[in-house]
Amino acid sequence: MKDQKQLKYDRAYLKMAAEWGTLSYCKRKQVGALIVKDRMIISDGYNGTPSGFENVCEDDDYQTKWYVLHAEANAILKVAASTQSCKGATLYITLSPCKECSKLIHQSGIVRVVYAKEYKDKTGLEFLKKAGVTLTLLLID
């Protein structure tokens, strides 16, 4: 019963993360993230350029600019600037983390990652698994 209830919450939070991703100005990929702790959303994020930069994520060759922040990095940075802590939290993200973001996820204290699609490079997932972070691939409509 508890697992069914958790699955219901996981699906709802992941759908909310997907909706949040639609706020991104990036054309190639719109990724959304939520950080949830004790059934409370403590942060959110989507991929995009840093504050003060134009909201254009791709260069003339349609490649993502190097300085674009990933959704999970934005969400973790928001927590860092608040009174909250990621320790023991769950990250809901529409695309599995890259290797750079996986380091941030582990270091921030997030213990569980629920994602909707797998990123082409699985190095980040492999790192998180090795770090003891619980990973769940959950397809959403």
PyMOL commands that set and color helices and strands:
alter all, ss='L'
color gray80, all
select helices_A, chain A and resi 2-21+71-80+99-108+123-130
alter helices_A, ss='H'
color red, helices_A
select strands_A, chain A and resi 32-37+40-46+90-95+112-117+134-137
alter strands_A, ss='S'
color yellow, strands_A
deselect
rebuild
show_as cartoon
